[in-house]
Amino acid sequence: MKIKGMRDISTFQGLKQRSAPTDRKKAMMELARLEHTKVRLERELEMWVGHQMRTKRQVDQVKERIGLLRQTLIHADPEEEKETLSPAKAQSEPNETKQTAWKEVSLDY
């Protein structure tokens, strides 16, 4: 069942305006109003499609980043993980001269 919004609600004035115009002047006014509404709706649709495409690109970038991070975690050395994932141990042993090798990760926005 489709959920209806405020745009789908018929008003008494709207029902009255939907009847056939009785003279040329009213027909021309309705035609101009409908053309204006058509242009507005086409503009809204174009903006919506643009937002939808941008959001899809962002989702694709996030999926790519997730894949990269998962690959990094799968191929990581377990000993290195223990050292990098336990900051308390690193803080408790400040005199240790062992350095952690950092992996370069590119961030593209």
Biopython code that builds the backbone (N, CA, C, O; Angstrom):
import numpy as np
from Bio.PDB.StructureBuilder import StructureBuilder

atoms = [
    (1, "MET", "N", (0.842, -1.181, 0.000)),
    (1, "MET", "CA", (0.000, 0.000, 0.000)),
    (1, "MET", "C", (0.886, 1.243, 0.000)),
    (1, "MET", "O", (1.799, 1.366, 0.817)),
    (2, "LYS", "N", (0.616, 2.135, -0.899)),
    (2, "LYS", "CA", (1.420, 3.348, -1.030)),
    (2, "LYS", "C", (1.000, 4.374, 0.018)),
    (2, "LYS", "O", (-0.186, 4.640, 0.212)),
    (3, "ILE", "N", (1.991, 4.939, 0.682)),
    (3, "ILE", "CA", (1.732, 5.965, 1.688)),
    (3, "ILE", "C", (1.509, 7.288, 0.969)),
    (3, "ILE", "O", (2.305, 7.690, 0.119)),
    (4, "LYS", "N", (0.432, 7.951, 1.316)),
    (4, "LYS", "CA", (0.120, 9.227, 0.678)),
    (4, "LYS", "C", (0.675, 10.377, 1.505)),
    (4, "LYS", "O", (0.755, 10.303, 2.731)),
    (5, "GLY", "N", (1.052, 11.434, 0.811)),
    (5, "GLY", "CA", (1.579, 12.613, 1.478)),
    (5, "GLY", "C", (0.633, 13.788, 1.327)),
    (5, "GLY", "O", (-0.481, 13.646, 0.822)),
    (6, "MET", "N", (1.086, 14.940, 1.767)),
    (6, "MET", "CA", (0.264, 16.149, 1.693)),
    (6, "MET", "C", (-0.070, 16.533, 0.254)),
    (6, "MET", "O", (-1.107, 17.148, 0.002)),
    (7, "ARG", "N", (0.796, 16.178, -0.683)),
    (7, "ARG", "CA", (0.549, 16.535, -2.085)),
    (7, "ARG", "C", (-0.586, 15.725, -2.698)),
    (7, "ARG", "O", (-1.152, 16.114, -3.720)),
    (8, "ASP", "N", (-0.918, 14.593, -2.071)),
    (8, "ASP", "CA", (-1.948, 13.721, -2.614)),
    (8, "ASP", "C", (-3.348, 14.036, -2.078)),
    (8, "ASP", "O", (-4.324, 13.428, -2.518)),
    (9, "ILE", "N", (-3.457, 14.965, -1.148)),
    (9, "ILE", "CA", (-4.748, 15.273, -0.542)),
    (9, "ILE", "C", (-5.517, 16.236, -1.447)),
    (9, "ILE", "O", (-4.998, 17.280, -1.841)),
    (10, "SER", "N", (-6.746, 15.877, -1.767)),
    (10, "SER", "CA", (-7.592, 16.744, -2.591)),
    (10, "SER", "C", (-8.299, 17.759, -1.695)),
    (10, "SER", "O", (-8.776, 17.426, -0.610)),
    (11, "THR", "N", (-8.355, 18.990, -2.167)),
    (11, "THR", "CA", (-9.081, 20.023, -1.443)),
    (11, "THR", "C", (-10.318, 20.393, -2.254)),
    (11, "THR", "O", (-10.422, 20.078, -3.440)),
    (12, "PHE", "N", (-11.228, 21.051, -1.607)),
    (12, "PHE", "CA", (-12.448, 21.469, -2.297)),
    (12, "PHE", "C", (-12.120, 22.419, -3.451)),
    (12, "PHE", "O", (-12.715, 22.326, -4.524)),
    (13, "GLN", "N", (-11.164, 23.340, -3.224)),
    (13, "GLN", "CA", (-10.774, 24.268, -4.283)),
    (13, "GLN", "C", (-10.141, 23.516, -5.453)),
    (13, "GLN", "O", (-10.370, 23.853, -6.615)),
    (14, "GLY", "N", (-9.347, 22.502, -5.137)),
    (14, "GLY", "CA", (-8.711, 21.722, -6.197)),
    (14, "GLY", "C", (-9.720, 20.972, -7.036)),
    (14, "GLY", "O", (-9.596, 20.915, -8.259)),
    (15, "LEU", "N", (-10.716, 20.399, -6.389)),
    (15, "LEU", "CA", (-11.755, 19.683, -7.127)),
    (15, "LEU", "C", (-12.553, 20.635, -8.003)),
    (15, "LEU", "O", (-12.930, 20.290, -9.123)),
    (16, "LYS", "N", (-12.809, 21.829, -7.495)),
    (16, "LYS", "CA", (-13.553, 22.836, -8.252)),
    (16, "LYS", "C", (-12.769, 23.263, -9.489)),
    (16, "LYS", "O", (-13.350, 23.473, -10.554)),
    (17, "GLN", "N", (-11.439, 23.392, -9.347)),
    (17, "GLN", "CA", (-10.620, 23.849, -10.468)),
    (17, "GLN", "C", (-10.438, 22.779, -11.533)),
    (17, "GLN", "O", (-10.099, 23.094, -12.673)),
    (18, "ARG", "N", (-10.658, 21.525, -11.180)),
    (18, "ARG", "CA", (-10.469, 20.447, -12.150)),
    (18, "ARG", "C", (-11.618, 20.332, -13.142)),
    (18, "ARG", "O", (-11.500, 19.613, -14.134)),
    (19, "SER", "N", (-12.707, 21.013, -12.901)),
    (19, "SER", "CA", (-13.799, 20.962, -13.870)),
    (19, "SER", "C", (-13.375, 21.723, -15.134)),
    (19, "SER", "O", (-12.484, 22.571, -15.092)),
    (20, "ALA", "N", (-14.014, 21.410, -16.231)),
    (20, "ALA", "CA", (-13.639, 22.024, -17.516)),
    (20, "ALA", "C", (-13.897, 23.523, -17.477)),
    (20, "ALA", "O", (-14.957, 23.956, -17.023)),
    (21, "PRO", "N", (-12.919, 24.340, -17.958)),
    (21, "PRO", "CA", (-13.117, 25.793, -17.965)),
    (21, "PRO", "C", (-14.270, 26.176, -18.908)),
    (21, "PRO", "O", (-14.483, 25.559, -19.951)),
    (22, "THR", "N", (-14.987, 27.199, -18.503)),
    (22, "THR", "CA", (-16.161, 27.601, -19.279)),
    (22, "THR", "C", (-15.834, 28.586, -20.390)),
    (22, "THR", "O", (-16.562, 28.639, -21.381)),
    (23, "ASP", "N", (-14.769, 29.365, -20.262)),
    (23, "ASP", "CA", (-14.429, 30.314, -21.331)),
    (23, "ASP", "C", (-12.932, 30.273, -21.634)),
    (23, "ASP", "O", (-12.157, 29.615, -20.940)),
    (24, "ARG", "N", (-12.552, 30.987, -22.682)),
    (24, "ARG", "CA", (-11.166, 30.973, -23.166)),
    (24, "ARG", "C", (-10.191, 31.532, -22.135)),
    (24, "ARG", "O", (-9.096, 30.996, -21.964)),
    (25, "LYS", "N", (-10.574, 32.593, -21.455)),
    (25, "LYS", "CA", (-9.684, 33.232, -20.486)),
    (25, "LYS", "C", (-9.321, 32.251, -19.362)),
    (25, "LYS", "O", (-8.155, 32.153, -18.979)),
    (26, "LYS", "N", (-10.304, 31.536, -18.840)),
    (26, "LYS", "CA", (-10.044, 30.577, -17.775)),
    (26, "LYS", "C", (-9.178, 29.420, -18.282)),
    (26, "LYS", "O", (-8.317, 28.916, -17.562)),
    (27, "ALA", "N", (-9.417, 29.010, -19.523)),
    (27, "ALA", "CA", (-8.622, 27.924, -20.100)),
    (27, "ALA", "C", (-7.166, 28.351, -20.249)),
    (27, "ALA", "O", (-6.261, 27.568, -19.960)),
    (28, "MET", "N", (-6.926, 29.592, -20.698)),
    (28, "MET", "CA", (-5.560, 30.106, -20.860)),
    (28, "MET", "C", (-4.866, 30.242, -19.504)),
    (28, "MET", "O", (-3.678, 29.947, -19.375)),
    (29, "MET", "N", (-5.609, 30.685, -18.505)),
    (29, "MET", "CA", (-5.022, 30.816, -17.166)),
    (29, "MET", "C", (-4.636, 29.441, -16.610)),
    (29, "MET", "O", (-3.564, 29.280, -16.028)),
    (30, "GLU", "N", (-5.510, 28.463, -16.792)),
    (30, "GLU", "CA", (-5.198, 27.120, -16.303)),
    (30, "GLU", "C", (-4.018, 26.524, -17.057)),
    (30, "GLU", "O", (-3.173, 25.852, -16.465)),
    (31, "LEU", "N", (-3.959, 26.769, -18.367)),
    (31, "LEU", "CA", (-2.842, 26.275, -19.170)),
    (31, "LEU", "C", (-1.519, 26.871, -18.679)),
    (31, "LEU", "O", (-0.530, 26.153, -18.534)),
    (32, "ALA", "N", (-1.501, 28.175, -18.425)),
    (32, "ALA", "CA", (-0.287, 28.830, -17.938)),
    (32, "ALA", "C", (0.105, 28.275, -16.565)),
    (32, "ALA", "O", (1.282, 28.018, -16.311)),
    (33, "ARG", "N", (-0.872, 28.092, -15.690)),
    (33, "ARG", "CA", (-0.598, 27.555, -14.358)),
    (33, "ARG", "C", (-0.051, 26.135, -14.447)),
    (33, "ARG", "O", (0.894, 25.795, -13.735)),
    (34, "LEU", "N", (-0.621, 25.312, -15.300)),
    (34, "LEU", "CA", (-0.162, 23.939, -15.450)),
    (34, "LEU", "C", (1.238, 23.875, -16.064)),
    (34, "LEU", "O", (2.044, 23.029, -15.676)),
    (35, "GLU", "N", (1.530, 24.757, -17.011)),
    (35, "GLU", "CA", (2.875, 24.796, -17.596)),
    (35, "GLU", "C", (3.903, 25.201, -16.543)),
    (35, "GLU", "O", (5.006, 24.654, -16.499)),
    (36, "HIS", "N", (3.536, 26.158, -15.700)),
    (36, "HIS", "CA", (4.429, 26.587, -14.626)),
    (36, "HIS", "C", (4.667, 25.433, -13.643)),
    (36, "HIS", "O", (5.795, 25.203, -13.208)),
    (37, "THR", "N", (3.606, 24.721, -13.303)),
    (37, "THR", "CA", (3.720, 23.571, -12.396)),
    (37, "THR", "C", (4.582, 22.488, -13.021)),
    (37, "THR", "O", (5.394, 21.872, -12.330)),
    (38, "LYS", "N", (4.422, 22.243, -14.314)),
    (38, "LYS", "CA", (5.212, 21.231, -15.014)),
    (38, "LYS", "C", (6.696, 21.576, -14.960)),
    (38, "LYS", "O", (7.519, 20.702, -14.688)),
    (39, "VAL", "N", (7.052, 22.835, -15.215)),
    (39, "VAL", "CA", (8.446, 23.266, -15.174)),
    (39, "VAL", "C", (9.015, 23.102, -13.764)),
    (39, "VAL", "O", (10.148, 22.651, -13.596)),
    (40, "ARG", "N", (8.225, 23.471, -12.751)),
    (40, "ARG", "CA", (8.672, 23.344, -11.367)),
    (40, "ARG", "C", (8.918, 21.879, -11.007)),
    (40, "ARG", "O", (9.925, 21.549, -10.379)),
    (41, "LEU", "N", (8.001, 21.011, -11.403)),
    (41, "LEU", "CA", (8.152, 19.586, -11.087)),
    (41, "LEU", "C", (9.340, 18.979, -11.831)),
    (41, "LEU", "O", (10.046, 18.138, -11.273)),
    (42, "GLU", "N", (9.572, 19.387, -13.073)),
    (42, "GLU", "CA", (10.740, 18.889, -13.805)),
    (42, "GLU", "C", (12.033, 19.333, -13.138)),
    (42, "GLU", "O", (12.999, 18.572, -13.072)),
    (43, "ARG", "N", (12.048, 20.580, -12.639)),
    (43, "ARG", "CA", (13.230, 21.089, -11.933)),
    (43, "ARG", "C", (13.452, 20.303, -10.634)),
    (43, "ARG", "O", (14.586, 19.951, -10.309)),
    (44, "GLU", "N", (12.378, 20.029, -9.899)),
    (44, "GLU", "CA", (12.491, 19.237, -8.677)),
    (44, "GLU", "C", (13.000, 17.833, -8.979)),
    (44, "GLU", "O", (13.829, 17.298, -8.243)),
    (45, "LEU", "N", (12.503, 17.235, -10.064)),
    (45, "LEU", "CA", (12.931, 15.892, -10.446)),
    (45, "LEU", "C", (14.414, 15.880, -10.806)),
    (45, "LEU", "O", (15.137, 14.961, -10.421)),
    (46, "GLU", "N", (14.868, 16.888, -11.536)),
    (46, "GLU", "CA", (16.283, 16.983, -11.906)),
    (46, "GLU", "C", (17.166, 17.105, -10.665)),
    (46, "GLU", "O", (18.215, 16.468, -10.574)),
    (47, "MET", "N", (16.732, 17.926, -9.714)),
    (47, "MET", "CA", (17.495, 18.072, -8.472)),
    (47, "MET", "C", (17.505, 16.763, -7.702)),
    (47, "MET", "O", (18.543, 16.368, -7.170)),
    (48, "TRP", "N", (16.372, 16.087, -7.633)),
    (48, "TRP", "CA", (16.268, 14.833, -6.894)),
    (48, "TRP", "C", (17.165, 13.764, -7.504)),
    (48, "TRP", "O", (17.843, 13.032, -6.783)),
    (49, "VAL", "N", (17.169, 13.674, -8.837)),
    (49, "VAL", "CA", (18.024, 12.693, -9.513)),
    (49, "VAL", "C", (19.494, 13.010, -9.255)),
    (49, "VAL", "O", (20.302, 12.105, -9.047)),
    (50, "GLY", "N", (19.838, 14.301, -9.269)),
    (50, "GLY", "CA", (21.219, 14.704, -8.964)),
    (50, "GLY", "C", (21.623, 14.294, -7.557)),
    (50, "GLY", "O", (22.718, 13.772, -7.348)),
    (51, "HIS", "N", (20.736, 14.531, -6.589)),
    (51, "HIS", "CA", (21.022, 14.126, -5.208)),
    (51, "HIS", "C", (21.140, 12.609, -5.102)),
    (51, "HIS", "O", (21.993, 12.092, -4.381)),
    (52, "GLN", "N", (20.283, 11.908, -5.823)),
    (52, "GLN", "CA", (20.305, 10.446, -5.789)),
    (52, "GLN", "C", (21.630, 9.914, -6.360)),
    (52, "GLN", "O", (22.216, 8.986, -5.803)),
    (53, "MET", "N", (22.094, 10.497, -7.460)),
    (53, "MET", "CA", (23.359, 10.056, -8.061)),
    (53, "MET", "C", (24.530, 10.349, -7.129)),
    (53, "MET", "O", (25.426, 9.517, -6.979)),
    (54, "ARG", "N", (24.529, 11.528, -6.500)),
    (54, "ARG", "CA", (25.608, 11.879, -5.583)),
    (54, "ARG", "C", (25.627, 10.938, -4.380)),
    (54, "ARG", "O", (26.692, 10.513, -3.932)),
    (55, "THR", "N", (24.446, 10.618, -3.863)),
    (55, "THR", "CA", (24.362, 9.702, -2.736)),
    (55, "THR", "C", (24.846, 8.314, -3.129)),
    (55, "THR", "O", (25.522, 7.656, -2.339)),
    (56, "LYS", "N", (24.515, 7.854, -4.333)),
    (56, "LYS", "CA", (24.973, 6.549, -4.802)),
    (56, "LYS", "C", (26.494, 6.524, -4.902)),
    (56, "LYS", "O", (27.123, 5.536, -4.520)),
    (57, "ARG", "N", (27.098, 7.612, -5.417)),
    (57, "ARG", "CA", (28.563, 7.685, -5.487)),
    (57, "ARG", "C", (29.174, 7.609, -4.092)),
    (57, "ARG", "O", (30.177, 6.925, -3.890)),
    (58, "GLN", "N", (28.574, 8.306, -3.130)),
    (58, "GLN", "CA", (29.089, 8.282, -1.765)),
    (58, "GLN", "C", (28.984, 6.889, -1.159)),
    (58, "GLN", "O", (29.896, 6.446, -0.462)),
    (59, "VAL", "N", (27.876, 6.194, -1.418)),
    (59, "VAL", "CA", (27.714, 4.824, -0.917)),
    (59, "VAL", "C", (28.771, 3.925, -1.550)),
    (59, "VAL", "O", (29.357, 3.086, -0.865)),
    (60, "ASP", "N", (29.021, 4.089, -2.843)),
    (60, "ASP", "CA", (30.043, 3.283, -3.515)),
    (60, "ASP", "C", (31.430, 3.543, -2.919)),
    (60, "ASP", "O", (32.212, 2.609, -2.739)),
    (61, "GLN", "N", (31.737, 4.811, -2.614)),
    (61, "GLN", "CA", (33.024, 5.134, -2.010)),
    (61, "GLN", "C", (33.159, 4.504, -0.625)),
    (61, "GLN", "O", (34.231, 4.020, -0.261)),
    (62, "VAL", "N", (32.079, 4.512, 0.142)),
    (62, "VAL", "CA", (32.111, 3.909, 1.472)),
    (62, "VAL", "C", (32.305, 2.401, 1.357)),
    (62, "VAL", "O", (33.077, 1.818, 2.119)),
    (63, "LYS", "N", (31.613, 1.761, 0.411)),
    (63, "LYS", "CA", (31.779, 0.317, 0.213)),
    (63, "LYS", "C", (33.216, -0.013, -0.180)),
    (63, "LYS", "O", (33.790, -0.993, 0.298)),
    (64, "GLU", "N", (33.799, 0.820, -1.063)),
    (64, "GLU", "CA", (35.188, 0.615, -1.476)),
    (64, "GLU", "C", (36.133, 0.746, -0.285)),
    (64, "GLU", "O", (37.067, -0.042, -0.133)),
    (65, "ARG", "N", (35.885, 1.734, 0.545)),
    (65, "ARG", "CA", (36.718, 1.957, 1.734)),
    (65, "ARG", "C", (36.586, 0.782, 2.718)),
    (65, "ARG", "O", (37.577, 0.345, 3.303)),
    (66, "ILE", "N", (35.365, 0.279, 2.894)),
    (66, "ILE", "CA", (35.145, -0.872, 3.773)),
    (66, "ILE", "C", (35.926, -2.078, 3.253)),
    (66, "ILE", "O", (36.571, -2.785, 4.027)),
    (67, "GLY", "N", (35.868, -2.311, 1.939)),
    (67, "GLY", "CA", (36.615, -3.418, 1.351)),
    (67, "GLY", "C", (38.107, -3.280, 1.569)),
    (67, "GLY", "O", (38.786, -4.257, 1.883)),
    (68, "LEU", "N", (38.625, -2.061, 1.402)),
    (68, "LEU", "CA", (40.048, -1.810, 1.606)),
    (68, "LEU", "C", (40.444, -2.079, 3.058)),
    (68, "LEU", "O", (41.468, -2.708, 3.323)),
    (69, "LEU", "N", (39.632, -1.602, 3.986)),
    (69, "LEU", "CA", (39.937, -1.813, 5.401)),
    (69, "LEU", "C", (39.854, -3.288, 5.775)),
    (69, "LEU", "O", (40.666, -3.769, 6.566)),
    (70, "ARG", "N", (38.888, -4.009, 5.222)),
    (70, "ARG", "CA", (38.788, -5.439, 5.511)),
    (70, "ARG", "C", (39.997, -6.191, 4.975)),
    (70, "ARG", "O", (40.526, -7.082, 5.640)),
    (71, "GLN", "N", (40.441, -5.827, 3.757)),
    (71, "GLN", "CA", (41.632, -6.463, 3.201)),
    (71, "GLN", "C", (42.852, -6.164, 4.063)),
    (71, "GLN", "O", (43.685, -7.040, 4.293)),
    (72, "THR", "N", (42.952, -4.942, 4.532)),
    (72, "THR", "CA", (44.073, -4.558, 5.382)),
    (72, "THR", "C", (44.061, -5.373, 6.665)),
    (72, "THR", "O", (45.108, -5.824, 7.129)),
    (73, "LEU", "N", (42.881, -5.560, 7.235)),
    (73, "LEU", "CA", (42.790, -6.329, 8.477)),
    (73, "LEU", "C", (43.059, -7.812, 8.253)),
    (73, "LEU", "O", (43.649, -8.467, 9.112)),
    (74, "ILE", "N", (42.639, -8.343, 7.125)),
    (74, "ILE", "CA", (42.863, -9.760, 6.833)),
    (74, "ILE", "C", (44.346, -10.041, 6.643)),
    (74, "ILE", "O", (44.852, -11.053, 7.127)),
    (75, "HIS", "N", (45.045, -9.157, 5.943)),
    (75, "HIS", "CA", (46.453, -9.371, 5.625)),
    (75, "HIS", "C", (47.403, -8.814, 6.683)),
    (75, "HIS", "O", (48.620, -8.869, 6.508)),
    (76, "ALA", "N", (46.863, -8.282, 7.775)),
    (76, "ALA", "CA", (47.724, -7.704, 8.814)),
    (76, "ALA", "C", (48.372, -8.814, 9.623)),
    (76, "ALA", "O", (47.808, -9.896, 9.792)),
    (77, "ASP", "N", (49.563, -8.526, 10.117)),
    (77, "ASP", "CA", (50.312, -9.452, 10.965)),
    (77, "ASP", "C", (49.667, -9.470, 12.356)),
    (77, "ASP", "O", (49.448, -8.402, 12.928)),
    (78, "PRO", "N", (49.356, -10.637, 12.915)),
    (78, "PRO", "CA", (48.713, -10.687, 14.242)),
    (78, "PRO", "C", (49.537, -10.023, 15.338)),
    (78, "PRO", "O", (48.973, -9.389, 16.230)),
    (79, "GLU", "N", (50.877, -10.157, 15.288)),
    (79, "GLU", "CA", (51.722, -9.511, 16.300)),
    (79, "GLU", "C", (51.623, -7.999, 16.190)),
    (79, "GLU", "O", (51.578, -7.291, 17.196)),
    (80, "GLU", "N", (51.592, -7.515, 14.961)),
    (80, "GLU", "CA", (51.496, -6.072, 14.753)),
    (80, "GLU", "C", (50.151, -5.564, 15.254)),
    (80, "GLU", "O", (50.068, -4.471, 15.815)),
    (81, "GLU", "N", (49.094, -6.353, 15.054)),
    (81, "GLU", "CA", (47.771, -5.956, 15.529)),
    (81, "GLU", "C", (47.760, -5.824, 17.038)),
    (81, "GLU", "O", (47.181, -4.876, 17.569)),
    (82, "LYS", "N", (48.395, -6.767, 17.748)),
    (82, "LYS", "CA", (48.413, -6.701, 19.206)),
    (82, "LYS", "C", (49.097, -5.429, 19.672)),
    (82, "LYS", "O", (48.668, -4.810, 20.645)),
    (83, "GLU", "N", (50.156, -5.038, 18.983)),
    (83, "GLU", "CA", (50.890, -3.838, 19.380)),
    (83, "GLU", "C", (50.102, -2.570, 19.068)),
    (83, "GLU", "O", (50.084, -1.639, 19.872)),
    (84, "THR", "N", (49.458, -2.528, 17.919)),
    (84, "THR", "CA", (48.749, -1.307, 17.536)),
    (84, "THR", "C", (47.389, -1.197, 18.198)),
    (84, "THR", "O", (46.884, -0.088, 18.372)),
    (85, "LEU", "N", (46.774, -2.326, 18.577)),
    (85, "LEU", "CA", (45.444, -2.280, 19.160)),
    (85, "LEU", "C", (45.447, -2.144, 20.678)),
    (85, "LEU", "O", (44.378, -1.988, 21.269)),
    (86, "SER", "N", (46.606, -2.197, 21.333)),
    (86, "SER", "CA", (46.641, -2.064, 22.782)),
    (86, "SER", "C", (47.424, -0.818, 23.177)),
    (86, "SER", "O", (48.620, -0.905, 23.459)),
    (87, "PRO", "N", (46.762, 0.350, 23.202)),
    (87, "PRO", "CA", (47.458, 1.587, 23.571)),
    (87, "PRO", "C", (47.879, 1.604, 25.030)),
    (87, "PRO", "O", (48.840, 2.290, 25.378)),
    (88, "ALA", "N", (47.183, 0.864, 25.897)),
    (88, "ALA", "CA", (47.558, 0.830, 27.314)),
    (88, "ALA", "C", (48.935, 0.194, 27.476)),
    (88, "ALA", "O", (49.741, 0.657, 28.283)),
    (89, "LYS", "N", (49.207, -0.853, 26.722)),
    (89, "LYS", "CA", (50.503, -1.514, 26.799)),
    (89, "LYS", "C", (51.603, -0.578, 26.297)),
    (89, "LYS", "O", (52.687, -0.521, 26.878)),
    (90, "ALA", "N", (51.325, 0.150, 25.228)),
    (90, "ALA", "CA", (52.321, 1.070, 24.689)),
    (90, "ALA", "C", (52.605, 2.202, 25.680)),
    (90, "ALA", "O", (53.745, 2.655, 25.783)),
    (91, "GLN", "N", (51.592, 2.658, 26.402)),
    (91, "GLN", "CA", (51.793, 3.720, 27.368)),
    (91, "GLN", "C", (52.507, 3.221, 28.609)),
    (91, "GLN", "O", (53.263, 3.965, 29.236)),
    (92, "SER", "N", (52.272, 1.956, 28.972)),
    (92, "SER", "CA", (52.902, 1.431, 30.182)),
    (92, "SER", "C", (54.383, 1.137, 29.982)),
    (92, "SER", "O", (55.119, 1.033, 30.963)),
    (93, "GLU", "N", (54.840, 1.001, 28.738)),
    (93, "GLU", "CA", (56.242, 0.715, 28.446)),
    (93, "GLU", "C", (56.847, 1.829, 27.586)),
    (93, "GLU", "O", (57.150, 1.592, 26.417)),
    (94, "PRO", "N", (57.031, 3.039, 28.134)),
    (94, "PRO", "CA", (57.540, 4.151, 27.338)),
    (94, "PRO", "C", (59.024, 4.028, 27.006)),
    (94, "PRO", "O", (59.489, 4.666, 26.062)),
    (95, "ASN", "N", (59.779, 3.227, 27.754)),
    (95, "ASN", "CA", (61.223, 3.122, 27.534)),
    (95, "ASN", "C", (61.570, 2.185, 26.385)),
    (95, "ASN", "O", (62.726, 2.114, 25.968)),
    (96, "GLU", "N", (60.598, 1.484, 25.885)),
    (96, "GLU", "CA", (60.854, 0.534, 24.803)),
    (96, "GLU", "C", (61.163, 1.293, 23.517)),
    (96, "GLU", "O", (60.474, 2.260, 23.192)),
    (97, "THR", "N", (62.166, 0.878, 22.798)),
    (97, "THR", "CA", (62.609, 1.594, 21.598)),
    (97, "THR", "C", (61.981, 1.064, 20.314)),
    (97, "THR", "O", (62.269, 1.570, 19.229)),
    (98, "LYS", "N", (61.133, 0.060, 20.426)),
    (98, "LYS", "CA", (60.516, -0.519, 19.239)),
    (98, "LYS", "C", (59.527, 0.474, 18.622)),
    (98, "LYS", "O", (58.683, 1.034, 19.322)),
    (99, "GLN", "N", (59.639, 0.688, 17.308)),
    (99, "GLN", "CA", (58.757, 1.617, 16.615)),
    (99, "GLN", "C", (57.741, 0.839, 15.783)),
    (99, "GLN", "O", (58.060, -0.196, 15.198)),
    (100, "THR", "N", (56.538, 1.345, 15.740)),
    (100, "THR", "CA", (55.480, 0.723, 14.949)),
    (100, "THR", "C", (55.539, 1.272, 13.530)),
    (100, "THR", "O", (55.600, 2.485, 13.329)),
    (101, "ALA", "N", (55.520, 0.384, 12.560)),
    (101, "ALA", "CA", (55.528, 0.816, 11.164)),
    (101, "ALA", "C", (54.096, 1.186, 10.765)),
    (101, "ALA", "O", (53.174, 0.386, 10.917)),
    (102, "TRP", "N", (53.929, 2.381, 10.265)),
    (102, "TRP", "CA", (52.611, 2.845, 9.858)),
    (102, "TRP", "C", (52.392, 2.529, 8.390)),
    (102, "TRP", "O", (53.296, 2.672, 7.566)),
    (103, "LYS", "N", (51.182, 2.100, 8.078)),
    (103, "LYS", "CA", (50.824, 1.846, 6.692)),
    (103, "LYS", "C", (50.142, 3.080, 6.142)),
    (103, "LYS", "O", (49.346, 3.721, 6.828)),
    (104, "GLU", "N", (50.455, 3.406, 4.917)),
    (104, "GLU", "CA", (49.883, 4.591, 4.288)),
    (104, "GLU", "C", (48.513, 4.239, 3.708)),
    (104, "GLU", "O", (48.370, 3.247, 2.992)),
    (105, "VAL", "N", (47.518, 5.054, 4.020)),
    (105, "VAL", "CA", (46.169, 4.865, 3.502)),
    (105, "VAL", "C", (45.744, 6.184, 2.898)),
    (105, "VAL", "O", (45.806, 7.223, 3.557)),
    (106, "SER", "N", (45.313, 6.151, 1.652)),
    (106, "SER", "CA", (44.896, 7.397, 0.999)),
    (106, "SER", "C", (43.437, 7.676, 1.294)),
    (106, "SER", "O", (42.607, 6.767, 1.279)),
    (107, "LEU", "N", (43.127, 8.931, 1.562)),
    (107, "LEU", "CA", (41.774, 9.367, 1.803)),
    (107, "LEU", "C", (41.367, 10.320, 0.690)),
    (107, "LEU", "O", (41.888, 11.430, 0.584)),
    (108, "ASP", "N", (40.441, 9.879, -0.126)),
    (108, "ASP", "CA", (39.964, 10.711, -1.227)),
    (108, "ASP", "C", (38.550, 11.181, -0.931)),
    (108, "ASP", "O", (37.669, 10.379, -0.623)),
    (109, "TYR", "N", (38.343, 12.477, -1.025)),
    (109, "TYR", "CA", (37.022, 13.036, -0.785)),
    (109, "TYR", "C", (36.463, 13.567, -2.066)),
    (109, "TYR", "O", (35.347, 14.086, -2.084)),
]
sb = StructureBuilder()
sb.init_structure("model")
sb.init_model(0)
sb.init_chain("A")
sb.init_seg("    ")
for serial, (resi, resn, name, xyz) in enumerate(atoms, 1):
    if name == "N":
        sb.init_residue(resn, " ", resi, " ")
    sb.init_atom(name, np.array(xyz, "f"), 0.0, 1.0, " ", f" {name:<3s}", serial, name[0])
structure = sb.get_structure()
